[in-house]
């Protein structure tokens, strides 16, 4: 019987790998560009009160930005100054803290500065999945509750002026 | 046109592997000579078509044919020719094609060198090899076609990640793949033997050179990767325990165990089931490594493009190959009768200890690598397992391993005289102990682990030399004659162990006693580190073939003697746009001086962030690994004589 042990261990490992593969954010249905944002309601960070809902996004007739981030995500630190820049240019940015502890989110924002108009917490990551978030950071440009553009990964210095800003401006027209 | 020929050749190779993997296997069961004799020609044909296919892809890269998606995505006209060529295997599709090519190469080598093997075993091994290859061909054709075209095609390609544009990394994947895939031969032999139900000394004599060959390439490939990280990533680290590194390290650990257990099968006709299991596991780790790197299951999703379709395919393939062979093992292993018995203190049991420690070490690395994934799967928690875990758990296992490595070669087969070994090695042990304690005090009584590791390295170095001296009866009459009569295998063993000793000494020293100096420096500023005096002289702007850079000049002197200046660069590549650092390194046998220039601190460009490191005995690490590989090849040149003589078992 003990000869079967290696086989059984392998079965357990491949089971884990299979689940791991399905956890792969690539498998999560990605929100289509020009589709309305999914229905959701998220609490504020570290509380029960409603922080952000799809209705609030749908009610905006100016361009807004939704940024998914986490304090444990190194690229989010890289991206942070550009969000501050966007805020300084007068854009309204909503932050969604992805699978993050409230305490850590607050420390992150306190230390680096808060670029967000409002911050909501998605502790289980469910709403992020509905949005089709691939991984953090990820940034959505939304107007009238419709997703117009999606940027995966950190907003990079190289593309900020040449790509991200023009797109936001063109959506804003 | 040539690209289409490549695609077509890939399909032909796939079909040939299907033929090679089925008819001869059936023929071996039915004892039909005609069906069996298909195997070898099919293996040669498969190599021909795989090579044709790979060459076609390489041609597309060399001429920058951007109508091929793969080329457009990974190449650029401005890239130097070396990196156009290395881009062929530097991307997902190309690297899998390269895998398949090497698999075919090994298959053809088995077909050629194995002509004198028992016929049924020979064709079974070839068939298994072909079935593994079939999986890779299907993977290419169904999910990752390297020859896909686009229209309209872009005028310029995306370029290759600049970090990868480096000679060290151009040759790192081929070596690593030669190692990974080399283990497929051992695997095919193991499965072939399970089907045959027979494992004997002749089988082991066959398996050893293949394991050794794969091991040499793996060692060289891992070292090259580590060396690349050391000088290219710019902070002088050489091992990070990241999943991709671990993916290459796990097969190395198991292959090292296999190398030793195959000796026991060959010399003493025992440990058969264990050796077969190791052969299966070693290749399983190779495949698992491919899965980890290629499916993106463990790496950051933004670093590698992930594709669940590919992941599912590889996982299914993995399940069939590994699961199937382990099941076969479970069903057939009882047929493998153990042979010679041995006493608890003997060469055999020393090798068993080696095997246990190496296997547990591989399991520890696997656990650490997969744990974040398993945790995420079960609870959704995001965690990382970092170097502290690996350093502690792995290091803990290496201490007894190195202690036993010093003793093992002195133990005789069947029954060894423990007291005799102890009395012979007691002075060596005492010397290592004294050296360790001395280093502990020289270093000011800090870092006890540094002293432990240095002591272990010295113990291994001295005991290996002592055993060799004992064997050739150094300083006694005719010792030179004895020296020249040593078999190459035993010379290889001595060199392999010596190499590890040298590497361990280097690792201990550079890990615990390195020093670092980070500062903002203006022109004319001075700093000193590791006995060197460094003066920041100036910076220049330079333009390379596909990058622009700041090149700094540092004047170096030691004990008042002026040495050649060091010139580190901070580059910005054009396509894709990305900054990289090119460290300047002054390597001596005593240690490396490592200078990195960072960003300008002021708008006037006269103050720069500068990082200086001194890494004592760093070069010993690479030198030790090189000695290990040399030992492996010397040992291999010995085995070559026996490759054709598999049936003549010496009594």
HADDOCK unambig.tbl for C-alpha pairs under 7 A between the chains (distance, minus, plus):
assign (segid A and resid 3 and name CA) (segid B and resid 330 and name CA) 4.65 0.50 0.50
assign (segid A and resid 4 and name CA) (segid B and resid 330 and name CA) 4.97 0.50 0.50
assign (segid A and resid 6 and name CA) (segid B and resid 326 and name CA) 6.62 0.50 0.50
assign (segid A and resid 7 and name CA) (segid B and resid 323 and name CA) 6.23 0.50 0.50
assign (segid A and resid 7 and name CA) (segid B and resid 326 and name CA) 5.13 0.50 0.50
assign (segid A and resid 7 and name CA) (segid B and resid 327 and name CA) 5.91 0.50 0.50
assign (segid A and resid 10 and name CA) (segid B and resid 323 and name CA) 6.82 0.50 0.50
assign (segid A and resid 16 and name CA) (segid B and resid 374 and name CA) 5.83 0.50 0.50
assign (segid A and resid 16 and name CA) (segid B and resid 377 and name CA) 6.90 0.50 0.50
assign (segid A and resid 19 and name CA) (segid B and resid 377 and name CA) 6.05 0.50 0.50
assign (segid A and resid 20 and name CA) (segid B and resid 297 and name CA) 6.41 0.50 0.50
assign (segid A and resid 20 and name CA) (segid B and resid 373 and name CA) 6.13 0.50 0.50
assign (segid A and resid 20 and name CA) (segid B and resid 377 and name CA) 5.83 0.50 0.50
assign (segid A and resid 21 and name CA) (segid B and resid 297 and name CA) 5.85 0.50 0.50
assign (segid A and resid 21 and name CA) (segid B and resid 308 and name CA) 6.72 0.50 0.50
assign (segid A and resid 21 and name CA) (segid B and resid 311 and name CA) 6.72 0.50 0.50
assign (segid A and resid 24 and name CA) (segid B and resid 297 and name CA) 6.47 0.50 0.50
assign (segid A and resid 26 and name CA) (segid B and resid 306 and name CA) 6.42 0.50 0.50
assign (segid A and resid 26 and name CA) (segid B and resid 307 and name CA) 6.58 0.50 0.50
assign (segid A and resid 26 and name CA) (segid B and resid 308 and name CA) 6.53 0.50 0.50
assign (segid A and resid 27 and name CA) (segid B and resid 308 and name CA) 6.33 0.50 0.50
assign (segid A and resid 135 and name CA) (segid B and resid 301 and name CA) 6.73 0.50 0.50
assign (segid A and resid 153 and name CA) (segid B and resid 302 and name CA) 6.30 0.50 0.50
